């Protein structure tokens, strides 16, 4: 259900955790926001209640005058606010009880609890931001790396919306030219068909340039799932600990120590990486270890990339071959671990392993060696798919990719229509479809169901 903008909404806009967080913010937006604040907030002295001022005082129960909290009040009157409505923020002490009490008092005075993303939805509906900027708000909040944050901030500043809006304007100009020739054919000069063809070709090129950032965006937002796989006691847990610079996994000389999947989240080259240290895969009669091995297989199947870890002192064994046979359909990096234990008269060149494995890294995890080379190999695997992760401001999401793909398809259809020398009326059909798709990307043309789907994924209070 879309927001009823006649109502004043309220929500807690900061994470509230017991004994953590020094400030808790309760946000109000709507025509009654200031009136509700006046009923609850006592500002001693002659403090100015005008817009964009911060007042100091107390939040009190309007009937009993019991003091609920000492707080700051921030006033932002329309249209100079995030929602372009009157917005009031009550900056309370952090913790669960004070903030919840303030929220309940606001509701008692006539405010309605906000739905997820309703503040941002109002900002969109009131023209404060477009749809790509609204989505960037959510992406900025959930960013798992500095690079993902940079891309979201660029989107919030309109760096994605601007080129798409310009492409839509170009399509509208072409449509106007074509429709003018349909309606006033005798009064205007003939349509410059070659010029129209050149314009459409250029628009398609620019749409494609934006579309190629979709995979990049998916990586930055969702990250990469990497599973460390191998036989027991090859150093998988040591590798995780060295890579994450922590003792997440228990390390002993006994095989089968890791009985379950251990997770750690890292950032490599701007990409969030979920690393899964799995139980050693082998045949065993231990029921608990069997469960761990089965979970390892499931983790490997769900992973985007496998780090197949080999004990360099043992070489490639039949057990390694069995594991590789189960995961060779996935991208694999062969990690030759325990180089520090390799006799001086032996080198990695003497090892035998499947010739199709070309991405190989040598490590000594127990001594924290080879980790930089491992990260380089992971980034090489990622960028081999033509994904340029670094130094970019554009990275579209799946919804934006879908609408832009529709726009490109419609424009290609216009080209085919022109090539087949069909009447101008046929040109306008696909031009309008392209304009519609570009408008849906930025929110200039969007349905209520799409808005509900987008904003339902927001957190409450944003």
C-alpha positions as a Markdown table, in Angstrom:
| # | Residue | x | y | z |
|---|---|---|---|---|
| 1 | Unk | 0.0 | 0.0 | 0.0 |
| 2 | Unk | 1.4 | 3.4 | -1.0 |
| 3 | Unk | 1.8 | 6.1 | 1.6 |
| 4 | Unk | -1.1 | 8.3 | 2.5 |
| 5 | Unk | 0.6 | 11.7 | 2.5 |
| 6 | Unk | -2.1 | 13.3 | 4.5 |
| 7 | Unk | -0.9 | 11.3 | 7.6 |
| 8 | Unk | 2.1 | 12.2 | 9.8 |
| 9 | Unk | 4.4 | 9.2 | 10.1 |
| 10 | Unk | 6.9 | 8.3 | 12.8 |
| 11 | Unk | 9.6 | 5.7 | 13.2 |
| 12 | Unk | 12.9 | 5.0 | 15.0 |
| 13 | Unk | 15.6 | 5.9 | 12.5 |
| 14 | Unk | 18.6 | 4.5 | 14.2 |
| 15 | Unk | 19.6 | 0.9 | 15.2 |
| 16 | Unk | 18.5 | 0.3 | 18.8 |
| 17 | Unk | 20.5 | -2.2 | 20.8 |
| 18 | Unk | 20.5 | -2.6 | 24.5 |
| 19 | Unk | 23.6 | -1.1 | 26.1 |
| 20 | Unk | 24.9 | 0.0 | 22.7 |
| 21 | Unk | 24.6 | 3.3 | 20.8 |
| 22 | Unk | 24.7 | 6.7 | 22.5 |
| 23 | Unk | 21.9 | 8.3 | 20.4 |
| 24 | Unk | 18.5 | 7.1 | 19.3 |
| 25 | Unk | 16.6 | 9.2 | 16.7 |
| 26 | Unk | 12.8 | 9.3 | 16.4 |
| 27 | Unk | 11.8 | 10.9 | 13.1 |
| 28 | Unk | 8.4 | 12.4 | 12.2 |
| 29 | Unk | 7.3 | 13.6 | 8.8 |
| 30 | Unk | 4.0 | 15.3 | 7.8 |
| 31 | Unk | 1.8 | 18.2 | 8.4 |
| 32 | Unk | 1.4 | 17.5 | 12.2 |
| 33 | Unk | 5.1 | 16.8 | 12.9 |
| 34 | Unk | 5.8 | 20.2 | 14.4 |
| 35 | Unk | 2.5 | 20.2 | 16.4 |
| 36 | Unk | 3.3 | 16.8 | 17.9 |
| 37 | Unk | 6.8 | 17.9 | 18.8 |
| 38 | Unk | 5.4 | 21.0 | 20.6 |
| 39 | Unk | 3.0 | 18.8 | 22.6 |
| 40 | Unk | 5.9 | 16.6 | 23.8 |
| 41 | Unk | 9.0 | 18.7 | 23.8 |
| 42 | Unk | 9.7 | 21.3 | 26.5 |
| 43 | Unk | 12.5 | 23.8 | 25.4 |
| 44 | Unk | 13.5 | 26.0 | 28.4 |
| 45 | Unk | 14.2 | 29.6 | 27.8 |
| 46 | Unk | 13.4 | 31.5 | 24.6 |
| 47 | Unk | 14.7 | 29.0 | 22.0 |
| 48 | Unk | 13.8 | 29.6 | 18.3 |
| 49 | Unk | 11.4 | 27.0 | 16.8 |
| 50 | Unk | 12.2 | 28.1 | 13.2 |
| 51 | Unk | 13.4 | 25.7 | 10.5 |
| 52 | Unk | 16.8 | 24.1 | 10.6 |
| 53 | Unk | 17.4 | 24.8 | 14.3 |
| 54 | Unk | 18.4 | 22.5 | 17.1 |
| 55 | Unk | 16.7 | 22.9 | 20.4 |
| 56 | Unk | 17.7 | 21.5 | 23.7 |
| 57 | Unk | 15.2 | 20.3 | 26.3 |
| 58 | Unk | 13.1 | 17.5 | 27.7 |
| 59 | Unk | 10.5 | 15.1 | 26.3 |
| 60 | Unk | 7.5 | 15.0 | 28.7 |
| 61 | Unk | 4.2 | 13.2 | 28.9 |
| 62 | Unk | 1.6 | 15.7 | 27.7 |
| 63 | Unk | -0.8 | 14.9 | 30.6 |
| 64 | Unk | 1.3 | 13.9 | 33.6 |
| 65 | Unk | 4.3 | 16.1 | 32.5 |
| 66 | Unk | 6.5 | 13.2 | 33.6 |
| 67 | Unk | 9.9 | 13.7 | 32.0 |
| 68 | Unk | 10.7 | 10.8 | 29.6 |
| 69 | Unk | 14.1 | 11.8 | 28.4 |
| 70 | Unk | 16.5 | 14.7 | 28.0 |
| 71 | Unk | 16.9 | 15.3 | 24.2 |
| 72 | Unk | 17.7 | 17.5 | 21.3 |
| 73 | Unk | 15.0 | 18.6 | 18.7 |
| 74 | Unk | 15.9 | 19.2 | 15.1 |
| 75 | Unk | 13.3 | 21.0 | 12.9 |
| 76 | Unk | 13.3 | 20.9 | 9.1 |
| 77 | Unk | 10.2 | 22.6 | 7.6 |
| 78 | Unk | 8.9 | 21.9 | 4.1 |
| 79 | Unk | 10.2 | 21.9 | 1.4 |
| 80 | Unk | 13.7 | 22.0 | 2.8 |
| 81 | Unk | 13.7 | 18.4 | 4.2 |
| 82 | Unk | 14.4 | 14.9 | 3.0 |
| 83 | Unk | 10.7 | 14.2 | 2.3 |
| 84 | Unk | 9.8 | 17.8 | 1.3 |
| 85 | Unk | 7.4 | 17.7 | 4.2 |
| 86 | Unk | 7.7 | 19.1 | 7.7 |
| 87 | Unk | 10.3 | 16.8 | 9.4 |
| 88 | Unk | 11.1 | 16.7 | 13.1 |
| 89 | Unk | 13.8 | 14.5 | 14.7 |
| 90 | Unk | 14.0 | 13.8 | 18.4 |
| 91 | Unk | 17.6 | 12.9 | 19.3 |
| 92 | Unk | 17.2 | 10.8 | 22.5 |
| 93 | Unk | 19.6 | 8.8 | 24.6 |
| 94 | Unk | 20.3 | 5.5 | 23.0 |
| 95 | Unk | 18.9 | 2.2 | 24.3 |
| 96 | Unk | 15.6 | 0.5 | 24.0 |
| 97 | Unk | 13.4 | 2.0 | 26.7 |
| 98 | Unk | 13.8 | 5.8 | 26.2 |
| 99 | Unk | 13.4 | 5.6 | 22.4 |
| 100 | Unk | 10.4 | 3.3 | 22.6 |
| 101 | Unk | 8.7 | 5.5 | 25.1 |
| 102 | Unk | 9.2 | 8.5 | 22.8 |
| 103 | Unk | 7.8 | 6.6 | 19.8 |
| 104 | Unk | 4.7 | 5.6 | 21.8 |
| 105 | Unk | 4.1 | 9.2 | 22.8 |
| 106 | Unk | 4.3 | 10.3 | 19.2 |
| 107 | Unk | 1.8 | 7.6 | 18.2 |
| 108 | Unk | -0.5 | 8.6 | 21.0 |
| 109 | Unk | -0.5 | 12.2 | 19.7 |
| 110 | Unk | -1.7 | 11.1 | 16.3 |
| 111 | Unk | 1.3 | 10.0 | 14.3 |
| 112 | Unk | 1.2 | 6.7 | 12.4 |
| 113 | Unk | 4.0 | 4.1 | 12.5 |
| 114 | Unk | 5.9 | 4.4 | 9.2 |
| 115 | Unk | 6.1 | 1.4 | 6.8 |
| 116 | Unk | 9.5 | 0.2 | 5.6 |
| 117 | Unk | 11.1 | 2.8 | 3.4 |
| 118 | Unk | 8.1 | 5.2 | 3.7 |
| 119 | Unk | 10.2 | 8.3 | 4.4 |
| 120 | Unk | 12.2 | 7.7 | 1.2 |
| 121 | Unk | 9.0 | 6.8 | -0.7 |
| 122 | Unk | 7.6 | 10.2 | 0.3 |
| 123 | Unk | 10.8 | 11.9 | -0.9 |
| 124 | Unk | 10.4 | 10.2 | -4.2 |
| 125 | Unk | 6.6 | 10.9 | -4.6 |
| 126 | Unk | 7.3 | 14.6 | -3.7 |
| 127 | Unk | 10.0 | 14.9 | -6.3 |
| 128 | Unk | 12.9 | 15.2 | -3.9 |
| 129 | Unk | 14.7 | 12.3 | -5.4 |
| 130 | Unk | 14.2 | 10.0 | -8.4 |
| 131 | Unk | 13.9 | 6.2 | -8.2 |
| 132 | Unk | 17.5 | 5.4 | -8.8 |
| 133 | Unk | 18.4 | 7.8 | -6.0 |
| 134 | Unk | 15.9 | 6.1 | -3.7 |
| 135 | Unk | 17.4 | 2.7 | -4.4 |
| 136 | Unk | 20.9 | 4.2 | -3.7 |
| 137 | Unk | 19.7 | 5.2 | -0.2 |
| 138 | Unk | 19.0 | 1.5 | 0.6 |
| 139 | Unk | 22.3 | 0.4 | -1.1 |
| 140 | Unk | 24.3 | 3.0 | 0.9 |
| 141 | Unk | 22.8 | 1.7 | 4.2 |
| 142 | Unk | 23.6 | -1.9 | 3.3 |
| 143 | Unk | 27.0 | -1.3 | 1.6 |
| 144 | Unk | 29.5 | -4.0 | 2.6 |
| 145 | Unk | 32.6 | -2.3 | 1.3 |
| 146 | Unk | 34.0 | 1.2 | 0.7 |
| 147 | Unk | 33.6 | 0.7 | -3.0 |
| 148 | Unk | 30.0 | -0.3 | -2.8 |
| 149 | Unk | 29.4 | 2.8 | -0.6 |
| 150 | Unk | 31.1 | 5.0 | -3.2 |
| 151 | Unk | 28.9 | 3.6 | -6.0 |
| 152 | Unk | 25.7 | 4.1 | -3.9 |
| 153 | Unk | 26.7 | 7.6 | -3.0 |
| 154 | Unk | 27.3 | 8.4 | -6.7 |
| 155 | Unk | 23.8 | 7.1 | -7.4 |
| 156 | Unk | 22.4 | 9.2 | -4.6 |
| 157 | Unk | 24.0 | 12.3 | -6.2 |
| 158 | Unk | 22.2 | 11.5 | -9.5 |
| 159 | Unk | 25.2 | 10.3 | -11.5 |
| 160 | Unk | 23.2 | 7.3 | -12.7 |
| 161 | Unk | 19.9 | 9.1 | -13.3 |
| 162 | Unk | 21.3 | 12.0 | -15.3 |
| 163 | Unk | 22.6 | 10.0 | -18.3 |
| 164 | Unk | 19.4 | 7.9 | -18.4 |
| 165 | Unk | 17.2 | 10.9 | -18.3 |
| 166 | Unk | 19.2 | 12.5 | -21.1 |
| 167 | Unk | 18.7 | 9.3 | -23.2 |
| 168 | Unk | 15.0 | 9.5 | -22.6 |
| 169 | Unk | 14.9 | 13.1 | -23.7 |
| 170 | Unk | 16.7 | 12.1 | -26.9 |
| 171 | Unk | 14.1 | 9.4 | -27.6 |
| 172 | Unk | 11.3 | 11.9 | -26.9 |
| 173 | Unk | 12.9 | 14.3 | -29.4 |
| 174 | Unk | 13.1 | 11.6 | -32.1 |
| 175 | Unk | 9.4 | 10.6 | -31.4 |
| 176 | Unk | 8.3 | 14.2 | -31.7 |
| 177 | Unk | 10.1 | 14.5 | -35.1 |
| 178 | Unk | 8.5 | 11.3 | -36.3 |
| 179 | Unk | 5.0 | 12.2 | -35.1 |
| 180 | Unk | 5.2 | 15.7 | -36.5 |
| 181 | Unk | 5.8 | 14.1 | -40.0 |
| 182 | Unk | 2.8 | 11.9 | -39.5 |
| 183 | Unk | 0.4 | 14.7 | -38.4 |
| 184 | Unk | 1.8 | 17.5 | -40.7 |
| 185 | Unk | 3.4 | 15.7 | -43.5 |
| 186 | Unk | 2.5 | 18.4 | -46.1 |
| 187 | Unk | 3.7 | 21.3 | -44.0 |
| 188 | Unk | 7.2 | 20.0 | -43.0 |
| 189 | Unk | 10.4 | 19.1 | -44.8 |
| 190 | Unk | 10.9 | 15.3 | -45.3 |
| 191 | Unk | 12.3 | 13.4 | -42.3 |
| 192 | Unk | 16.1 | 13.0 | -42.3 |
| 193 | Unk | 16.1 | 9.2 | -42.0 |
| 194 | Unk | 19.9 | 8.8 | -41.8 |
| 195 | Unk | 20.1 | 11.3 | -39.0 |
| 196 | Unk | 17.4 | 9.4 | -37.0 |
| 197 | Unk | 19.3 | 6.2 | -37.6 |
| 198 | Unk | 22.6 | 7.8 | -36.3 |
| 199 | Unk | 20.8 | 9.1 | -33.2 |
| 200 | Unk | 19.3 | 5.7 | -32.4 |
| 201 | Unk | 22.6 | 4.0 | -32.9 |
| 202 | Unk | 24.2 | 6.4 | -30.4 |
| 203 | Unk | 21.5 | 5.9 | -27.8 |
| 204 | Unk | 21.9 | 2.1 | -28.1 |
| 205 | Unk | 25.6 | 2.4 | -27.6 |
| 206 | Unk | 25.1 | 4.6 | -24.4 |
| 207 | Unk | 22.5 | 2.2 | -23.0 |
| 208 | Unk | 24.9 | -0.7 | -23.5 |
| 209 | Unk | 27.7 | 1.2 | -21.8 |
| 210 | Unk | 25.4 | 1.4 | -18.7 |
| 211 | Unk | 24.2 | -2.2 | -19.0 |
| 212 | Unk | 27.7 | -3.6 | -18.8 |
| 213 | Unk | 27.9 | -2.3 | -15.2 |
| 214 | Unk | 25.2 | -4.8 | -14.1 |
| 215 | Unk | 27.6 | -7.6 | -13.2 |
| 216 | Unk | 29.9 | -5.2 | -11.4 |
| 217 | Unk | 26.9 | -3.9 | -9.4 |
| 218 | Unk | 25.9 | -7.4 | -8.4 |
| 219 | Unk | 29.4 | -8.2 | -7.2 |
| 220 | Unk | 29.7 | -5.0 | -5.1 |
| 221 | Unk | 26.2 | -5.4 | -3.6 |
| 222 | Unk | 26.0 | -9.2 | -3.0 |
| 223 | Unk | 29.7 | -10.0 | -3.0 |
| 224 | Unk | 31.5 | -13.3 | -3.8 |
| 225 | Unk | 31.0 | -16.6 | -2.0 |
| 226 | Unk | 34.3 | -18.5 | -1.7 |
| 227 | Unk | 34.6 | -22.0 | -0.3 |
| 228 | Unk | 37.9 | -23.4 | 1.0 |
| 229 | Unk | 37.8 | -27.1 | 0.1 |
| 230 | Unk | 40.2 | -30.0 | 0.5 |
| 231 | Unk | 41.1 | -33.1 | 2.4 |
| 232 | Unk | 41.4 | -33.0 | 6.2 |
| 233 | Unk | 44.5 | -31.4 | 7.6 |
| 234 | Unk | 45.7 | -29.6 | 4.5 |
| 235 | Unk | 45.6 | -26.3 | 6.2 |
| 236 | Unk | 42.2 | -24.9 | 5.3 |
| 237 | Unk | 41.5 | -23.4 | 8.7 |
| 238 | Unk | 45.0 | -22.0 | 8.9 |
| 239 | Unk | 44.4 | -20.4 | 5.5 |
| 240 | Unk | 41.2 | -18.8 | 6.8 |
| 241 | Unk | 42.8 | -17.5 | 9.9 |
| 242 | Unk | 45.8 | -16.1 | 8.0 |
| 243 | Unk | 43.5 | -14.5 | 5.5 |
| 244 | Unk | 41.1 | -13.0 | 8.0 |
| 245 | Unk | 43.9 | -12.1 | 10.4 |
| 246 | Unk | 41.9 | -13.8 | 13.2 |
| 247 | Unk | 41.5 | -17.2 | 14.9 |
| 248 | Unk | 38.0 | -17.9 | 13.5 |
| 249 | Unk | 38.8 | -21.6 | 13.0 |
| 250 | Unk | 40.4 | -24.1 | 15.4 |
| 251 | Unk | 43.7 | -25.4 | 14.1 |
| 252 | Unk | 45.3 | -28.6 | 15.3 |
| 253 | Unk | 47.5 | -31.3 | 13.8 |
| 254 | Unk | 44.6 | -33.8 | 14.1 |
| 255 | Unk | 42.6 | -34.4 | 10.9 |
| 256 | Unk | 38.9 | -33.7 | 11.0 |
| 257 | Unk | 39.1 | -30.9 | 13.6 |
| 258 | Unk | 36.7 | -28.7 | 11.6 |
| 259 | Unk | 33.3 | -30.3 | 11.9 |
| 260 | Unk | 31.1 | -27.5 | 10.4 |
| 261 | Unk | 31.3 | -24.7 | 8.0 |
| 262 | Unk | 33.1 | -21.6 | 9.5 |
| 263 | Unk | 32.3 | -18.3 | 7.9 |
| 264 | Unk | 34.3 | -15.0 | 7.7 |
| 265 | Unk | 33.5 | -11.8 | 5.7 |
| 266 | Unk | 36.4 | -10.0 | 4.0 |
| 267 | Unk | 36.8 | -7.2 | 1.4 |
| 268 | Unk | 39.2 | -7.8 | -1.5 |
| 269 | Unk | 39.7 | -5.1 | -4.1 |
| 270 | Unk | 36.4 | -3.5 | -3.1 |
| 271 | Unk | 34.4 | -6.8 | -3.4 |
| 272 | Unk | 32.8 | -8.2 | -0.2 |
| 273 | Unk | 33.8 | -11.9 | 0.1 |
| 274 | Unk | 32.1 | -14.5 | 2.2 |
| 275 | Unk | 34.7 | -17.1 | 3.0 |
| 276 | Unk | 33.6 | -20.6 | 4.0 |
| 277 | Unk | 36.1 | -22.8 | 5.7 |
| 278 | Unk | 34.7 | -26.3 | 5.3 |
| 279 | Unk | 35.2 | -29.6 | 7.0 |
| 280 | Unk | 37.8 | -31.9 | 5.3 |
| 281 | Unk | 36.1 | -34.1 | 2.7 |
| 282 | Unk | 36.8 | -37.8 | 3.2 |
| 283 | Unk | 35.0 | -41.1 | 3.9 |
| 284 | Unk | 34.4 | -41.5 | 7.6 |
| 285 | Unk | 32.4 | -43.6 | 10.0 |
| 286 | Unk | 32.1 | -40.7 | 12.5 |
| 287 | Unk | 28.5 | -39.5 | 12.3 |
| 288 | Unk | 29.2 | -35.9 | 13.3 |
| 289 | Unk | 32.0 | -35.7 | 10.8 |
| 290 | Unk | 29.8 | -37.2 | 8.1 |
| 291 | Unk | 27.3 | -34.3 | 8.7 |
| 292 | Unk | 30.2 | -31.8 | 8.4 |
| 293 | Unk | 31.4 | -33.4 | 5.1 |
| 294 | Unk | 27.9 | -33.2 | 3.7 |
| 295 | Unk | 27.7 | -29.5 | 4.6 |
| 296 | Unk | 31.0 | -29.0 | 2.9 |
| 297 | Unk | 29.7 | -30.4 | -0.3 |
| 298 | Unk | 26.6 | -28.1 | -0.1 |
| 299 | Unk | 28.8 | -25.1 | 0.6 |
| 300 | Unk | 30.9 | -25.9 | -2.4 |
| 301 | Unk | 27.8 | -26.2 | -4.6 |
| 302 | Unk | 26.6 | -22.8 | -3.4 |
| 303 | Unk | 30.0 | -21.1 | -3.8 |
| 304 | Unk | 31.0 | -18.8 | -6.7 |
| 305 | Unk | 34.6 | -19.8 | -6.4 |
| 306 | Unk | 36.5 | -22.8 | -4.9 |
| 307 | Unk | 39.9 | -22.6 | -3.2 |
| 308 | Unk | 40.9 | -26.3 | -3.6 |
| 309 | Unk | 43.6 | -26.5 | -0.9 |
| 310 | Unk | 46.4 | -29.1 | -1.3 |
| 311 | Unk | 49.1 | -30.2 | 1.2 |
| 312 | Unk | 52.2 | -29.6 | -0.9 |
| 313 | Unk | 54.2 | -32.1 | 1.1 |
| 314 | Unk | 51.7 | -34.9 | 0.2 |
| 315 | Unk | 51.2 | -34.0 | -3.4 |
| 316 | Unk | 48.1 | -34.7 | -5.5 |
| 317 | Unk | 46.4 | -37.8 | -4.2 |
| 318 | Unk | 43.4 | -39.9 | -5.2 |
| 319 | Unk | 41.4 | -38.2 | -2.5 |
| 320 | Unk | 42.2 | -34.8 | -4.1 |
| 321 | Unk | 41.1 | -36.1 | -7.5 |
| 322 | Unk | 37.8 | -37.3 | -6.0 |
| 323 | Unk | 37.1 | -33.9 | -4.6 |
| 324 | Unk | 38.1 | -32.1 | -7.8 |
| 325 | Unk | 35.8 | -34.3 | -9.8 |
| 326 | Unk | 32.9 | -32.9 | -7.8 |
| 327 | Unk | 33.7 | -29.3 | -8.1 |
| 328 | Unk | 35.6 | -28.9 | -11.5 |
| 329 | Unk | 32.5 | -27.4 | -13.1 |
| 330 | Unk | 33.1 | -24.3 | -11.0 |
| 331 | Unk | 35.9 | -21.7 | -11.1 |
| 332 | Unk | 38.8 | -23.2 | -9.1 |
| 333 | Unk | 42.0 | -21.8 | -7.7 |
| 334 | Unk | 44.5 | -24.5 | -6.6 |
| 335 | Unk | 46.1 | -23.4 | -3.3 |
| 336 | Unk | 49.4 | -25.3 | -2.8 |
| 337 | Unk | 49.7 | -24.9 | 1.0 |
| 338 | Unk | 52.5 | -25.7 | 3.6 |
| 339 | Unk | 55.3 | -24.5 | 1.4 |
| 340 | Unk | 57.3 | -23.9 | 4.6 |
| 341 | Unk | 57.3 | -27.7 | 5.2 |
| 342 | Unk | 58.5 | -28.6 | 1.7 |
| 343 | Unk | 62.0 | -30.1 | 1.7 |
| 344 | Unk | 64.6 | -27.8 | 0.1 |
| 345 | Unk | 65.4 | -30.2 | -2.6 |
| 346 | Unk | 61.8 | -30.2 | -3.9 |
| 347 | Unk | 59.9 | -27.5 | -5.8 |
| 348 | Unk | 56.3 | -27.0 | -6.8 |
| 349 | Unk | 57.3 | -27.8 | -10.4 |
| 350 | Unk | 57.6 | -31.5 | -9.3 |
| 351 | Unk | 53.9 | -31.6 | -8.4 |
| 352 | Unk | 51.4 | -33.3 | -10.6 |
| 353 | Unk | 47.8 | -32.1 | -10.8 |
| 354 | Unk | 45.1 | -31.8 | -13.6 |
| 355 | Unk | 46.5 | -29.7 | -16.5 |
| 356 | Unk | 43.2 | -27.8 | -16.9 |
| 357 | Unk | 43.9 | -26.0 | -13.5 |
| 358 | Unk | 45.8 | -22.9 | -14.5 |
| 359 | Unk | 45.1 | -20.6 | -11.6 |
| 360 | Unk | 47.6 | -21.7 | -8.9 |
| 361 | Unk | 48.8 | -20.0 | -5.7 |
| 362 | Unk | 51.5 | -21.2 | -3.3 |
| 363 | Unk | 51.0 | -20.4 | 0.4 |
| 364 | Unk | 52.4 | -21.1 | 3.8 |
| 365 | Unk | 49.3 | -20.3 | 5.8 |
| 366 | Unk | 50.8 | -21.0 | 9.2 |
| 367 | Unk | 53.4 | -18.3 | 8.5 |
| 368 | Unk | 50.8 | -15.9 | 6.9 |
| 369 | Unk | 52.6 | -16.1 | 3.5 |
| 370 | Unk | 51.0 | -16.1 | 0.1 |
| 371 | Unk | 47.8 | -14.3 | 1.1 |
| 372 | Unk | 48.5 | -11.3 | -1.2 |
| 373 | Unk | 49.1 | -13.6 | -4.1 |
| 374 | Unk | 45.8 | -15.4 | -3.2 |
| 375 | Unk | 43.8 | -12.1 | -3.3 |
| 376 | Unk | 45.4 | -11.2 | -6.6 |
| 377 | Unk | 44.4 | -14.6 | -8.1 |
| 378 | Unk | 40.8 | -14.1 | -6.9 |
| 379 | Unk | 40.6 | -10.6 | -8.4 |
| 380 | Unk | 42.1 | -12.0 | -11.6 |
| 381 | Unk | 39.4 | -14.7 | -11.7 |
| 382 | Unk | 36.7 | -12.0 | -11.2 |
| 383 | Unk | 38.1 | -9.6 | -13.8 |
| 384 | Unk | 38.6 | -12.4 | -16.4 |
| 385 | Unk | 34.8 | -11.9 | -16.9 |
| 386 | Unk | 35.5 | -8.3 | -18.1 |
| 387 | Unk | 34.4 | -6.9 | -14.8 |
| 388 | Unk | 36.2 | -3.6 | -14.0 |
| 389 | Unk | 35.7 | -3.2 | -10.3 |
| 390 | Unk | 37.9 | -0.3 | -9.4 |
| 391 | Unk | 37.3 | 3.5 | -9.9 |
| 392 | Unk | 33.7 | 3.4 | -11.1 |
| 393 | Unk | 30.7 | 5.5 | -10.2 |
| 394 | Unk | 28.1 | 3.5 | -12.1 |
| 395 | Unk | 26.9 | 0.0 | -11.2 |
| 396 | Unk | 23.2 | -0.7 | -11.9 |
| 397 | Unk | 21.1 | -3.2 | -10.0 |
| 398 | Unk | 19.0 | -6.0 | -11.4 |
| 399 | Unk | 15.8 | -4.0 | -11.7 |
| 400 | Unk | 17.6 | -1.2 | -13.6 |
| 401 | Unk | 19.3 | -3.7 | -15.8 |
| 402 | Unk | 15.9 | -5.3 | -16.7 |
| 403 | Unk | 14.3 | -1.9 | -17.7 |
| 404 | Unk | 17.4 | -0.8 | -19.7 |
| 405 | Unk | 17.5 | -4.2 | -21.5 |
| 406 | Unk | 13.9 | -3.6 | -22.5 |
| 407 | Unk | 14.8 | -0.1 | -23.8 |
| 408 | Unk | 17.7 | -1.5 | -25.8 |
| 409 | Unk | 15.4 | -4.2 | -27.3 |
| 410 | Unk | 12.8 | -1.7 | -28.3 |
| 411 | Unk | 15.4 | 0.6 | -29.9 |
| 412 | Unk | 16.8 | -2.4 | -31.9 |
| 413 | Unk | 13.3 | -3.1 | -33.1 |
| 414 | Unk | 13.0 | 0.6 | -34.3 |
| 415 | Unk | 16.2 | 0.0 | -36.3 |
| 416 | Unk | 14.7 | -3.1 | -37.9 |
| 417 | Unk | 11.5 | -1.3 | -38.6 |
| 418 | Unk | 13.4 | 1.4 | -40.4 |
| 419 | Unk | 15.5 | -1.1 | -42.3 |
| 420 | Unk | 12.3 | -2.9 | -43.5 |
| 421 | Unk | 11.0 | 0.5 | -44.7 |
| 422 | Unk | 7.8 | 0.3 | -42.7 |
| 423 | Unk | 5.5 | 3.3 | -42.3 |
| 424 | Unk | 6.3 | 6.0 | -39.6 |
| 425 | Unk | 3.4 | 4.8 | -37.5 |
| 426 | Unk | 5.3 | 1.6 | -36.8 |
| 427 | Unk | 8.4 | 3.6 | -35.7 |
| 428 | Unk | 6.5 | 5.2 | -32.9 |
| 429 | Unk | 5.3 | 2.0 | -31.3 |
| 430 | Unk | 8.8 | 0.8 | -30.3 |
| 431 | Unk | 10.0 | 4.4 | -29.6 |
| 432 | Unk | 7.3 | 4.8 | -27.0 |
| 433 | Unk | 8.2 | 1.4 | -25.5 |
| 434 | Unk | 11.8 | 2.5 | -25.2 |
| 435 | Unk | 10.7 | 5.8 | -23.6 |
| 436 | Unk | 8.5 | 3.9 | -21.2 |
| 437 | Unk | 11.4 | 1.6 | -20.1 |
| 438 | Unk | 13.8 | 4.4 | -19.6 |
| 439 | Unk | 11.2 | 6.2 | -17.6 |
| 440 | Unk | 10.6 | 3.2 | -15.4 |
| 441 | Unk | 14.4 | 3.1 | -14.7 |
| 442 | Unk | 14.3 | 6.6 | -13.1 |
| 443 | Unk | 10.7 | 6.5 | -11.9 |
| 444 | Unk | 9.3 | 9.0 | -14.3 |
| 445 | Unk | 6.9 | 6.2 | -15.4 |
| 446 | Unk | 6.4 | 3.5 | -12.8 |
| 447 | Unk | 3.6 | 1.4 | -11.4 |
| 448 | Unk | 2.4 | 1.2 | -7.9 |
| 449 | Unk | 3.3 | -2.5 | -7.7 |
| 450 | Unk | 6.9 | -1.7 | -8.6 |
| 451 | Unk | 7.2 | 1.0 | -6.0 |
| 452 | Unk | 5.8 | -1.4 | -3.3 |
| 453 | Unk | 8.3 | -4.1 | -4.3 |
| 454 | Unk | 11.2 | -1.7 | -4.1 |
| 455 | Unk | 10.4 | 0.1 | -0.9 |
| 456 | Unk | 9.3 | -3.0 | 1.0 |
| 457 | Unk | 12.9 | -4.0 | 1.1 |
| 458 | Unk | 13.9 | -0.8 | 3.0 |
| 459 | Unk | 14.4 | -0.7 | 6.7 |
| 460 | Unk | 11.8 | 1.0 | 8.8 |
| 461 | Unk | 12.7 | 4.6 | 9.5 |
| 462 | Unk | 14.6 | 5.2 | 6.2 |
